[in-house]
Amino acid sequence: MPRLVVDCGPDPGLALAALRLGAKGVALDAGPARPRLAALAATLGAEVVELVPPWLDLPDDAAAARRALARFIGMDRGPPSR
């Protein structure tokens, strides 16, 4: 599974946009577009996956979203100590 997965919920258009922008993993609810998007993702070296914990639901506020993402991926801990 890719390290970072974009949760697109039921929106195949959002999944397509994420793939076009270079996402290597998208989660998409089951639906008629899922098999076609999975085939397209494979041609781009990406995957359509099931969303499993842990996941991050970003807030609408951009600054709060950046802080939440930094905490989630561990960037808020500062440089490693030597």
PyMOL Python script that loads the backbone (N, CA, C, O; Angstrom):
from pymol import cmd

cmd.read_pdbstr("""\
ATOM      1  N   MET A   1       0.850  -1.176   0.000  1.00  0.00           N
ATOM      2  CA  MET A   1       0.000   0.000   0.000  1.00  0.00           C
ATOM      3  C   MET A   1       0.892   1.234   0.000  1.00  0.00           C
ATOM      4  O   MET A   1       1.902   1.274   0.703  1.00  0.00           O
ATOM      5  N   PRO A   2       0.521   2.239  -0.786  1.00  0.00           N
ATOM      6  CA  PRO A   2       1.295   3.488  -0.776  1.00  0.00           C
ATOM      7  C   PRO A   2       1.300   4.104   0.613  1.00  0.00           C
ATOM      8  O   PRO A   2       0.369   3.904   1.393  1.00  0.00           O
ATOM      9  N   ARG A   3       2.340   4.845   0.914  1.00  0.00           N
ATOM     10  CA  ARG A   3       2.460   5.472   2.235  1.00  0.00           C
ATOM     11  C   ARG A   3       1.405   6.549   2.455  1.00  0.00           C
ATOM     12  O   ARG A   3       0.914   6.724   3.570  1.00  0.00           O
ATOM     13  N   LEU A   4       1.059   7.265   1.400  1.00  0.00           N
ATOM     14  CA  LEU A   4       0.059   8.323   1.497  1.00  0.00           C
ATOM     15  C   LEU A   4      -1.070   8.002   0.528  1.00  0.00           C
ATOM     16  O   LEU A   4      -0.829   7.800  -0.662  1.00  0.00           O
ATOM     17  N   VAL A   5      -2.290   7.954   1.026  1.00  0.00           N
ATOM     18  CA  VAL A   5      -3.464   7.635   0.216  1.00  0.00           C
ATOM     19  C   VAL A   5      -4.434   8.801   0.304  1.00  0.00           C
ATOM     20  O   VAL A   5      -4.743   9.276   1.396  1.00  0.00           O
ATOM     21  N   VAL A   6      -4.916   9.260  -0.843  1.00  0.00           N
ATOM     22  CA  VAL A   6      -5.900  10.338  -0.895  1.00  0.00           C
ATOM     23  C   VAL A   6      -7.288   9.702  -0.823  1.00  0.00           C
ATOM     24  O   VAL A   6      -7.662   8.928  -1.704  1.00  0.00           O
ATOM     25  N   ASP A   7      -8.049  10.025   0.221  1.00  0.00           N
ATOM     26  CA  ASP A   7      -9.399   9.485   0.388  1.00  0.00           C
ATOM     27  C   ASP A   7     -10.357  10.304  -0.460  1.00  0.00           C
ATOM     28  O   ASP A   7     -10.597  11.480  -0.183  1.00  0.00           O
ATOM     29  N   CYS A   8     -10.897   9.683  -1.486  1.00  0.00           N
ATOM     30  CA  CYS A   8     -11.782  10.384  -2.416  1.00  0.00           C
ATOM     31  C   CYS A   8     -13.249  10.068  -2.172  1.00  0.00           C
ATOM     32  O   CYS A   8     -14.118  10.513  -2.921  1.00  0.00           O
ATOM     33  N   GLY A   9     -13.529   9.289  -1.108  1.00  0.00           N
ATOM     34  CA  GLY A   9     -14.918   8.967  -0.786  1.00  0.00           C
ATOM     35  C   GLY A   9     -15.626   8.369  -1.983  1.00  0.00           C
ATOM     36  O   GLY A   9     -15.089   7.464  -2.622  1.00  0.00           O
ATOM     37  N   PRO A  10     -16.824   8.852  -2.308  1.00  0.00           N
ATOM     38  CA  PRO A  10     -17.572   8.314  -3.437  1.00  0.00           C
ATOM     39  C   PRO A  10     -17.326   9.066  -4.747  1.00  0.00           C
ATOM     40  O   PRO A  10     -18.026   8.826  -5.730  1.00  0.00           O
ATOM     41  N   ASP A  11     -16.345   9.972  -4.778  1.00  0.00           N
ATOM     42  CA  ASP A  11     -16.167  10.887  -5.914  1.00  0.00           C
ATOM     43  C   ASP A  11     -15.092  10.414  -6.896  1.00  0.00           C
ATOM     44  O   ASP A  11     -13.907  10.654  -6.666  1.00  0.00           O
ATOM     45  N   PRO A  12     -15.486   9.742  -7.990  1.00  0.00           N
ATOM     46  CA  PRO A  12     -14.483   9.282  -8.957  1.00  0.00           C
ATOM     47  C   PRO A  12     -13.754  10.434  -9.647  1.00  0.00           C
ATOM     48  O   PRO A  12     -12.605  10.274 -10.060  1.00  0.00           O
ATOM     49  N   GLY A  13     -14.397  11.580  -9.777  1.00  0.00           N
ATOM     50  CA  GLY A  13     -13.733  12.737 -10.379  1.00  0.00           C
ATOM     51  C   GLY A  13     -12.577  13.223  -9.526  1.00  0.00           C
ATOM     52  O   GLY A  13     -11.534  13.616 -10.049  1.00  0.00           O
ATOM     53  N   LEU A  14     -12.760  13.196  -8.212  1.00  0.00           N
ATOM     54  CA  LEU A  14     -11.694  13.581  -7.294  1.00  0.00           C
ATOM     55  C   LEU A  14     -10.550  12.580  -7.371  1.00  0.00           C
ATOM     56  O   LEU A  14      -9.382  12.969  -7.351  1.00  0.00           O
ATOM     57  N   ALA A  15     -10.877  11.294  -7.460  1.00  0.00           N
ATOM     58  CA  ALA A  15      -9.844  10.258  -7.585  1.00  0.00           C
ATOM     59  C   ALA A  15      -9.055  10.449  -8.876  1.00  0.00           C
ATOM     60  O   ALA A  15      -7.829  10.339  -8.878  1.00  0.00           O
ATOM     61  N   LEU A  16      -9.744  10.732  -9.958  1.00  0.00           N
ATOM     62  CA  LEU A  16      -9.072  10.960 -11.239  1.00  0.00           C
ATOM     63  C   LEU A  16      -8.147  12.167 -11.155  1.00  0.00           C
ATOM     64  O   LEU A  16      -7.019  12.124 -11.646  1.00  0.00           O
ATOM     65  N   ALA A  17      -8.621  13.239 -10.534  1.00  0.00           N
ATOM     66  CA  ALA A  17      -7.782  14.433 -10.381  1.00  0.00           C
ATOM     67  C   ALA A  17      -6.545  14.127  -9.548  1.00  0.00           C
ATOM     68  O   ALA A  17      -5.445  14.564  -9.886  1.00  0.00           O
ATOM     69  N   ALA A  18      -6.718  13.379  -8.459  1.00  0.00           N
ATOM     70  CA  ALA A  18      -5.573  13.028  -7.610  1.00  0.00           C
ATOM     71  C   ALA A  18      -4.554  12.210  -8.393  1.00  0.00           C
ATOM     72  O   ALA A  18      -3.350  12.439  -8.273  1.00  0.00           O
ATOM     73  N   LEU A  19      -5.027  11.257  -9.194  1.00  0.00           N
ATOM     74  CA  LEU A  19      -4.115  10.446 -10.010  1.00  0.00           C
ATOM     75  C   LEU A  19      -3.385  11.314 -11.031  1.00  0.00           C
ATOM     76  O   LEU A  19      -2.182  11.160 -11.238  1.00  0.00           O
ATOM     77  N   ARG A  20      -4.110  12.213 -11.658  1.00  0.00           N
ATOM     78  CA  ARG A  20      -3.482  13.101 -12.655  1.00  0.00           C
ATOM     79  C   ARG A  20      -2.433  14.009 -12.027  1.00  0.00           C
ATOM     80  O   ARG A  20      -1.471  14.404 -12.685  1.00  0.00           O
ATOM     81  N   LEU A  21      -2.622  14.340 -10.746  1.00  0.00           N
ATOM     82  CA  LEU A  21      -1.660  15.193 -10.046  1.00  0.00           C
ATOM     83  C   LEU A  21      -0.497  14.407  -9.450  1.00  0.00           C
ATOM     84  O   LEU A  21       0.399  14.985  -8.836  1.00  0.00           O
ATOM     85  N   GLY A  22      -0.515  13.086  -9.633  1.00  0.00           N
ATOM     86  CA  GLY A  22       0.626  12.285  -9.210  1.00  0.00           C
ATOM     87  C   GLY A  22       0.450  11.458  -7.960  1.00  0.00           C
ATOM     88  O   GLY A  22       1.414  10.854  -7.489  1.00  0.00           O
ATOM     89  N   ALA A  23      -0.760  11.410  -7.398  1.00  0.00           N
ATOM     90  CA  ALA A  23      -0.982  10.570  -6.215  1.00  0.00           C
ATOM     91  C   ALA A  23      -0.684   9.117  -6.568  1.00  0.00           C
ATOM     92  O   ALA A  23      -1.044   8.648  -7.647  1.00  0.00           O
ATOM     93  N   LYS A  24      -0.033   8.418  -5.666  1.00  0.00           N
ATOM     94  CA  LYS A  24       0.289   7.002  -5.887  1.00  0.00           C
ATOM     95  C   LYS A  24      -0.723   6.082  -5.231  1.00  0.00           C
ATOM     96  O   LYS A  24      -0.690   4.869  -5.441  1.00  0.00           O
ATOM     97  N   GLY A  25      -1.617   6.646  -4.443  1.00  0.00           N
ATOM     98  CA  GLY A  25      -2.668   5.860  -3.818  1.00  0.00           C
ATOM     99  C   GLY A  25      -3.919   6.688  -3.646  1.00  0.00           C
ATOM    100  O   GLY A  25      -3.869   7.798  -3.117  1.00  0.00           O
ATOM    101  N   VAL A  26      -5.048   6.152  -4.093  1.00  0.00           N
ATOM    102  CA  VAL A  26      -6.339   6.796  -3.859  1.00  0.00           C
ATOM    103  C   VAL A  26      -7.290   5.754  -3.287  1.00  0.00           C
ATOM    104  O   VAL A  26      -7.280   4.595  -3.702  1.00  0.00           O
ATOM    105  N   ALA A  27      -8.103   6.174  -2.340  1.00  0.00           N
ATOM    106  CA  ALA A  27      -9.161   5.320  -1.807  1.00  0.00           C
ATOM    107  C   ALA A  27     -10.465   5.820  -2.394  1.00  0.00           C
ATOM    108  O   ALA A  27     -10.766   7.013  -2.353  1.00  0.00           O
ATOM    109  N   LEU A  28     -11.227   4.899  -2.937  1.00  0.00           N
ATOM    110  CA  LEU A  28     -12.489   5.248  -3.585  1.00  0.00           C
ATOM    111  C   LEU A  28     -13.534   4.238  -3.152  1.00  0.00           C
ATOM    112  O   LEU A  28     -13.305   3.030  -3.229  1.00  0.00           O
ATOM    113  N   ASP A  29     -14.696   4.730  -2.690  1.00  0.00           N
ATOM    114  CA  ASP A  29     -15.783   3.823  -2.329  1.00  0.00           C
ATOM    115  C   ASP A  29     -16.150   2.980  -3.545  1.00  0.00           C
ATOM    116  O   ASP A  29     -15.967   3.400  -4.688  1.00  0.00           O
ATOM    117  N   ALA A  30     -16.666   1.795  -3.281  1.00  0.00           N
ATOM    118  CA  ALA A  30     -17.077   0.911  -4.373  1.00  0.00           C
ATOM    119  C   ALA A  30     -18.121   1.616  -5.232  1.00  0.00           C
ATOM    120  O   ALA A  30     -18.983   2.327  -4.715  1.00  0.00           O
ATOM    121  N   GLY A  31     -18.040   1.420  -6.505  1.00  0.00           N
ATOM    122  CA  GLY A  31     -18.975   2.017  -7.443  1.00  0.00           C
ATOM    123  C   GLY A  31     -18.596   1.599  -8.848  1.00  0.00           C
ATOM    124  O   GLY A  31     -17.575   0.941  -9.049  1.00  0.00           O
ATOM    125  N   PRO A  32     -19.408   1.973  -9.821  1.00  0.00           N
ATOM    126  CA  PRO A  32     -19.155   1.518 -11.187  1.00  0.00           C
ATOM    127  C   PRO A  32     -17.851   2.043 -11.789  1.00  0.00           C
ATOM    128  O   PRO A  32     -17.304   1.417 -12.697  1.00  0.00           O
ATOM    129  N   ALA A  33     -17.347   3.165 -11.310  1.00  0.00           N
ATOM    130  CA  ALA A  33     -16.116   3.741 -11.873  1.00  0.00           C
ATOM    131  C   ALA A  33     -14.853   3.129 -11.278  1.00  0.00           C
ATOM    132  O   ALA A  33     -13.769   3.286 -11.841  1.00  0.00           O
ATOM    133  N   ARG A  34     -14.973   2.441 -10.163  1.00  0.00           N
ATOM    134  CA  ARG A  34     -13.780   1.932  -9.467  1.00  0.00           C
ATOM    135  C   ARG A  34     -12.904   1.023 -10.334  1.00  0.00           C
ATOM    136  O   ARG A  34     -11.691   1.232 -10.367  1.00  0.00           O
ATOM    137  N   PRO A  35     -13.453   0.023 -11.040  1.00  0.00           N
ATOM    138  CA  PRO A  35     -12.580  -0.831 -11.865  1.00  0.00           C
ATOM    139  C   PRO A  35     -11.831  -0.051 -12.952  1.00  0.00           C
ATOM    140  O   PRO A  35     -10.659  -0.322 -13.213  1.00  0.00           O
ATOM    141  N   ARG A  36     -12.497   0.903 -13.577  1.00  0.00           N
ATOM    142  CA  ARG A  36     -11.827   1.706 -14.622  1.00  0.00           C
ATOM    143  C   ARG A  36     -10.730   2.569 -14.019  1.00  0.00           C
ATOM    144  O   ARG A  36      -9.648   2.696 -14.592  1.00  0.00           O
ATOM    145  N   LEU A  37     -11.007   3.163 -12.859  1.00  0.00           N
ATOM    146  CA  LEU A  37      -9.982   3.980 -12.206  1.00  0.00           C
ATOM    147  C   LEU A  37      -8.815   3.125 -11.727  1.00  0.00           C
ATOM    148  O   LEU A  37      -7.668   3.570 -11.769  1.00  0.00           O
ATOM    149  N   ALA A  38      -9.089   1.908 -11.274  1.00  0.00           N
ATOM    150  CA  ALA A  38      -8.011   1.011 -10.847  1.00  0.00           C
ATOM    151  C   ALA A  38      -7.117   0.663 -12.035  1.00  0.00           C
ATOM    152  O   ALA A  38      -5.895   0.606 -11.898  1.00  0.00           O
ATOM    153  N   ALA A  39      -7.720   0.431 -13.195  1.00  0.00           N
ATOM    154  CA  ALA A  39      -6.932   0.130 -14.395  1.00  0.00           C
ATOM    155  C   ALA A  39      -6.085   1.336 -14.793  1.00  0.00           C
ATOM    156  O   ALA A  39      -4.912   1.184 -15.134  1.00  0.00           O
ATOM    157  N   LEU A  40      -6.668   2.522 -14.750  1.00  0.00           N
ATOM    158  CA  LEU A  40      -5.915   3.735 -15.069  1.00  0.00           C
ATOM    159  C   LEU A  40      -4.791   3.946 -14.069  1.00  0.00           C
ATOM    160  O   LEU A  40      -3.667   4.270 -14.452  1.00  0.00           O
ATOM    161  N   ALA A  41      -5.090   3.762 -12.791  1.00  0.00           N
ATOM    162  CA  ALA A  41      -4.071   3.935 -11.752  1.00  0.00           C
ATOM    163  C   ALA A  41      -2.885   3.014 -12.013  1.00  0.00           C
ATOM    164  O   ALA A  41      -1.734   3.424 -11.861  1.00  0.00           O
ATOM    165  N   ALA A  42      -3.159   1.782 -12.402  1.00  0.00           N
ATOM    166  CA  ALA A  42      -2.078   0.826 -12.659  1.00  0.00           C
ATOM    167  C   ALA A  42      -1.166   1.310 -13.782  1.00  0.00           C
ATOM    168  O   ALA A  42       0.047   1.107 -13.721  1.00  0.00           O
ATOM    169  N   THR A  43      -1.730   1.944 -14.799  1.00  0.00           N
ATOM    170  CA  THR A  43      -0.888   2.451 -15.895  1.00  0.00           C
ATOM    171  C   THR A  43      -0.011   3.611 -15.440  1.00  0.00           C
ATOM    172  O   THR A  43       1.002   3.915 -16.069  1.00  0.00           O
ATOM    173  N   LEU A  44      -0.404   4.256 -14.346  1.00  0.00           N
ATOM    174  CA  LEU A  44       0.349   5.394 -13.810  1.00  0.00           C
ATOM    175  C   LEU A  44       1.264   4.990 -12.652  1.00  0.00           C
ATOM    176  O   LEU A  44       1.889   5.844 -12.023  1.00  0.00           O
ATOM    177  N   GLY A  45       1.338   3.693 -12.374  1.00  0.00           N
ATOM    178  CA  GLY A  45       2.150   3.236 -11.246  1.00  0.00           C
ATOM    179  C   GLY A  45       1.516   3.548  -9.907  1.00  0.00           C
ATOM    180  O   GLY A  45       2.214   3.691  -8.903  1.00  0.00           O
ATOM    181  N   ALA A  46       0.189   3.654  -9.885  1.00  0.00           N
ATOM    182  CA  ALA A  46      -0.552   3.994  -8.670  1.00  0.00           C
ATOM    183  C   ALA A  46      -1.538   2.873  -8.357  1.00  0.00           C
ATOM    184  O   ALA A  46      -1.648   1.900  -9.102  1.00  0.00           O
ATOM    185  N   GLU A  47      -2.253   3.026  -7.244  1.00  0.00           N
ATOM    186  CA  GLU A  47      -3.223   2.016  -6.815  1.00  0.00           C
ATOM    187  C   GLU A  47      -4.503   2.665  -6.322  1.00  0.00           C
ATOM    188  O   GLU A  47      -4.486   3.763  -5.765  1.00  0.00           O
ATOM    189  N   VAL A  48      -5.616   1.969  -6.533  1.00  0.00           N
ATOM    190  CA  VAL A  48      -6.868   2.292  -5.864  1.00  0.00           C
ATOM    191  C   VAL A  48      -6.980   1.282  -4.734  1.00  0.00           C
ATOM    192  O   VAL A  48      -7.004   0.075  -4.977  1.00  0.00           O
ATOM    193  N   VAL A  49      -7.049   1.770  -3.500  1.00  0.00           N
ATOM    194  CA  VAL A  49      -6.970   0.892  -2.328  1.00  0.00           C
ATOM    195  C   VAL A  49      -8.174   1.082  -1.417  1.00  0.00           C
ATOM    196  O   VAL A  49      -8.929   2.047  -1.532  1.00  0.00           O
ATOM    197  N   GLU A  50      -8.324   0.124  -0.507  1.00  0.00           N
ATOM    198  CA  GLU A  50      -9.296   0.261   0.577  1.00  0.00           C
ATOM    199  C   GLU A  50      -8.657   1.154   1.633  1.00  0.00           C
ATOM    200  O   GLU A  50      -7.470   1.010   1.930  1.00  0.00           O
ATOM    201  N   LEU A  51      -9.411   2.054   2.191  1.00  0.00           N
ATOM    202  CA  LEU A  51      -8.881   2.942   3.221  1.00  0.00           C
ATOM    203  C   LEU A  51      -8.903   2.213   4.559  1.00  0.00           C
ATOM    204  O   LEU A  51      -9.955   1.785   5.034  1.00  0.00           O
ATOM    205  N   VAL A  52      -7.742   2.084   5.146  1.00  0.00           N
ATOM    206  CA  VAL A  52      -7.627   1.431   6.450  1.00  0.00           C
ATOM    207  C   VAL A  52      -6.929   2.388   7.406  1.00  0.00           C
ATOM    208  O   VAL A  52      -6.122   3.210   6.972  1.00  0.00           O
ATOM    209  N   PRO A  53      -7.224   2.296   8.697  1.00  0.00           N
ATOM    210  CA  PRO A  53      -6.565   3.177   9.654  1.00  0.00           C
ATOM    211  C   PRO A  53      -5.066   2.959   9.649  1.00  0.00           C
ATOM    212  O   PRO A  53      -4.633   1.858   9.309  1.00  0.00           O
ATOM    213  N   PRO A  54      -4.261   3.922   9.997  1.00  0.00           N
ATOM    214  CA  PRO A  54      -4.687   5.259  10.408  1.00  0.00           C
ATOM    215  C   PRO A  54      -4.943   6.145   9.195  1.00  0.00           C
ATOM    216  O   PRO A  54      -4.264   6.029   8.174  1.00  0.00           O
ATOM    217  N   TRP A  55      -5.903   7.008   9.312  1.00  0.00           N
ATOM    218  CA  TRP A  55      -6.165   7.965   8.255  1.00  0.00           C
ATOM    219  C   TRP A  55      -6.247   9.349   8.864  1.00  0.00           C
ATOM    220  O   TRP A  55      -6.350   9.509  10.080  1.00  0.00           O
ATOM    221  N   LEU A  56      -6.201  10.341   7.999  1.00  0.00           N
ATOM    222  CA  LEU A  56      -6.212  11.729   8.441  1.00  0.00           C
ATOM    223  C   LEU A  56      -7.316  12.461   7.704  1.00  0.00           C
ATOM    224  O   LEU A  56      -7.328  12.495   6.473  1.00  0.00           O
ATOM    225  N   ASP A  57      -8.234  13.039   8.439  1.00  0.00           N
ATOM    226  CA  ASP A  57      -9.303  13.849   7.866  1.00  0.00           C
ATOM    227  C   ASP A  57      -8.888  15.303   8.038  1.00  0.00           C
ATOM    228  O   ASP A  57      -8.934  15.837   9.146  1.00  0.00           O
ATOM    229  N   LEU A  58      -8.485  15.943   6.950  1.00  0.00           N
ATOM    230  CA  LEU A  58      -7.965  17.309   7.032  1.00  0.00           C
ATOM    231  C   LEU A  58      -9.082  18.325   7.225  1.00  0.00           C
ATOM    232  O   LEU A  58     -10.135  18.218   6.596  1.00  0.00           O
ATOM    233  N   PRO A  59      -8.859  19.313   8.093  1.00  0.00           N
ATOM    234  CA  PRO A  59      -9.837  20.392   8.264  1.00  0.00           C
ATOM    235  C   PRO A  59      -9.850  21.304   7.036  1.00  0.00           C
ATOM    236  O   PRO A  59      -8.922  21.285   6.227  1.00  0.00           O
ATOM    237  N   ASP A  60     -10.904  22.095   6.908  1.00  0.00           N
ATOM    238  CA  ASP A  60     -11.025  22.999   5.764  1.00  0.00           C
ATOM    239  C   ASP A  60     -10.014  24.140   5.808  1.00  0.00           C
ATOM    240  O   ASP A  60      -9.560  24.600   4.760  1.00  0.00           O
ATOM    241  N   ASP A  61      -9.659  24.600   6.989  1.00  0.00           N
ATOM    242  CA  ASP A  61      -8.711  25.700   7.142  1.00  0.00           C
ATOM    243  C   ASP A  61      -7.313  25.239   6.706  1.00  0.00           C
ATOM    244  O   ASP A  61      -6.795  24.256   7.236  1.00  0.00           O
ATOM    245  N   ALA A  62      -6.703  25.938   5.748  1.00  0.00           N
ATOM    246  CA  ALA A  62      -5.418  25.515   5.174  1.00  0.00           C
ATOM    247  C   ALA A  62      -4.303  25.444   6.213  1.00  0.00           C
ATOM    248  O   ALA A  62      -3.526  24.489   6.218  1.00  0.00           O
ATOM    249  N   ALA A  63      -4.214  26.434   7.087  1.00  0.00           N
ATOM    250  CA  ALA A  63      -3.149  26.430   8.099  1.00  0.00           C
ATOM    251  C   ALA A  63      -3.337  25.265   9.072  1.00  0.00           C
ATOM    252  O   ALA A  63      -2.373  24.595   9.441  1.00  0.00           O
ATOM    253  N   ALA A  64      -4.569  25.032   9.481  1.00  0.00           N
ATOM    254  CA  ALA A  64      -4.848  23.910  10.384  1.00  0.00           C
ATOM    255  C   ALA A  64      -4.579  22.584   9.682  1.00  0.00           C
ATOM    256  O   ALA A  64      -4.102  21.638  10.308  1.00  0.00           O
ATOM    257  N   ALA A  65      -4.880  22.509   8.392  1.00  0.00           N
ATOM    258  CA  ALA A  65      -4.617  21.285   7.627  1.00  0.00           C
ATOM    259  C   ALA A  65      -3.122  21.008   7.546  1.00  0.00           C
ATOM    260  O   ALA A  65      -2.700  19.860   7.686  1.00  0.00           O
ATOM    261  N   ARG A  66      -2.316  22.046   7.323  1.00  0.00           N
ATOM    262  CA  ARG A  66      -0.851  21.862   7.271  1.00  0.00           C
ATOM    263  C   ARG A  66      -0.319  21.363   8.611  1.00  0.00           C
ATOM    264  O   ARG A  66       0.524  20.467   8.653  1.00  0.00           O
ATOM    265  N   ARG A  67      -0.807  21.939   9.699  1.00  0.00           N
ATOM    266  CA  ARG A  67      -0.363  21.495  11.030  1.00  0.00           C
ATOM    267  C   ARG A  67      -0.775  20.046  11.290  1.00  0.00           C
ATOM    268  O   ARG A  67       0.011  19.254  11.810  1.00  0.00           O
ATOM    269  N   ALA A  68      -2.004  19.708  10.927  1.00  0.00           N
ATOM    270  CA  ALA A  68      -2.485  18.340  11.136  1.00  0.00           C
ATOM    271  C   ALA A  68      -1.676  17.347  10.311  1.00  0.00           C
ATOM    272  O   ALA A  68      -1.344  16.265  10.795  1.00  0.00           O
ATOM    273  N   LEU A  69      -1.360  17.701   9.079  1.00  0.00           N
ATOM    274  CA  LEU A  69      -0.567  16.817   8.228  1.00  0.00           C
ATOM    275  C   LEU A  69       0.839  16.650   8.784  1.00  0.00           C
ATOM    276  O   LEU A  69       1.375  15.543   8.791  1.00  0.00           O
ATOM    277  N   ALA A  70       1.435  17.734   9.247  1.00  0.00           N
ATOM    278  CA  ALA A  70       2.784  17.656   9.825  1.00  0.00           C
ATOM    279  C   ALA A  70       2.792  16.746  11.053  1.00  0.00           C
ATOM    280  O   ALA A  70       3.710  15.944  11.224  1.00  0.00           O
ATOM    281  N   ARG A  71       1.775  16.866  11.906  1.00  0.00           N
ATOM    282  CA  ARG A  71       1.679  15.983  13.076  1.00  0.00           C
ATOM    283  C   ARG A  71       1.502  14.531  12.643  1.00  0.00           C
ATOM    284  O   ARG A  71       2.117  13.627  13.209  1.00  0.00           O
ATOM    285  N   PHE A  72       0.664  14.317  11.643  1.00  0.00           N
ATOM    286  CA  PHE A  72       0.337  12.963  11.203  1.00  0.00           C
ATOM    287  C   PHE A  72       1.559  12.238  10.646  1.00  0.00           C
ATOM    288  O   PHE A  72       1.752  11.053  10.917  1.00  0.00           O
ATOM    289  N   ILE A  73       2.377  12.934   9.879  1.00  0.00           N
ATOM    290  CA  ILE A  73       3.539  12.269   9.273  1.00  0.00           C
ATOM    291  C   ILE A  73       4.804  12.463  10.091  1.00  0.00           C
ATOM    292  O   ILE A  73       5.884  12.034   9.684  1.00  0.00           O
ATOM    293  N   GLY A  74       4.672  13.109  11.244  1.00  0.00           N
ATOM    294  CA  GLY A  74       5.794  13.210  12.162  1.00  0.00           C
ATOM    295  C   GLY A  74       6.756  14.342  11.887  1.00  0.00           C
ATOM    296  O   GLY A  74       7.857  14.355  12.438  1.00  0.00           O
ATOM    297  N   MET A  75       6.376  15.291  11.052  1.00  0.00           N
ATOM    298  CA  MET A  75       7.276  16.401  10.735  1.00  0.00           C
ATOM    299  C   MET A  75       7.312  17.442  11.836  1.00  0.00           C
ATOM    300  O   MET A  75       8.159  18.335  11.803  1.00  0.00           O
ATOM    301  N   ASP A  76       6.424  17.355  12.803  1.00  0.00           N
ATOM    302  CA  ASP A  76       6.396  18.367  13.860  1.00  0.00           C
ATOM    303  C   ASP A  76       7.361  18.037  14.990  1.00  0.00           C
ATOM    304  O   ASP A  76       7.405  18.751  15.991  1.00  0.00           O
ATOM    305  N   ARG A  77       8.128  16.976  14.846  1.00  0.00           N
ATOM    306  CA  ARG A  77       9.059  16.582  15.907  1.00  0.00           C
ATOM    307  C   ARG A  77      10.417  17.252  15.784  1.00  0.00           C
ATOM    308  O   ARG A  77      11.248  17.120  16.684  1.00  0.00           O
ATOM    309  N   GLY A  78      10.659  17.952  14.715  1.00  0.00           N
ATOM    310  CA  GLY A  78      11.959  18.595  14.521  1.00  0.00           C
ATOM    311  C   GLY A  78      12.975  17.622  13.961  1.00  0.00           C
ATOM    312  O   GLY A  78      12.659  16.458  13.717  1.00  0.00           O
ATOM    313  N   PRO A  79      14.194  18.094  13.758  1.00  0.00           N
ATOM    314  CA  PRO A  79      15.220  17.226  13.184  1.00  0.00           C
ATOM    315  C   PRO A  79      15.608  16.120  14.159  1.00  0.00           C
ATOM    316  O   PRO A  79      15.523  16.300  15.374  1.00  0.00           O
ATOM    317  N   PRO A  80      16.034  14.976  13.624  1.00  0.00           N
ATOM    318  CA  PRO A  80      16.439  13.891  14.520  1.00  0.00           C
ATOM    319  C   PRO A  80      17.653  14.293  15.341  1.00  0.00           C
ATOM    320  O   PRO A  80      18.527  15.015  14.863  1.00  0.00           O
ATOM    321  N   SER A  81      17.700  13.822  16.576  1.00  0.00           N
ATOM    322  CA  SER A  81      18.852  14.137  17.426  1.00  0.00           C
ATOM    323  C   SER A  81      20.004  13.208  17.067  1.00  0.00           C
ATOM    324  O   SER A  81      19.802  12.086  16.601  1.00  0.00           O
ATOM    325  N   ARG A  82      21.208  13.699  17.294  1.00  0.00           N
ATOM    326  CA  ARG A  82      22.401  12.897  16.950  1.00  0.00           C
ATOM    327  C   ARG A  82      22.974  12.259  18.167  1.00  0.00           C
ATOM    328  O   ARG A  82      23.976  11.549  18.078  1.00  0.00           O
TER     329      ARG A  82
END
""", "prot")
cmd.dss("prot")
cmd.show_as("cartoon", "prot")
cmd.util.cbc("prot")
cmd.orient("prot")
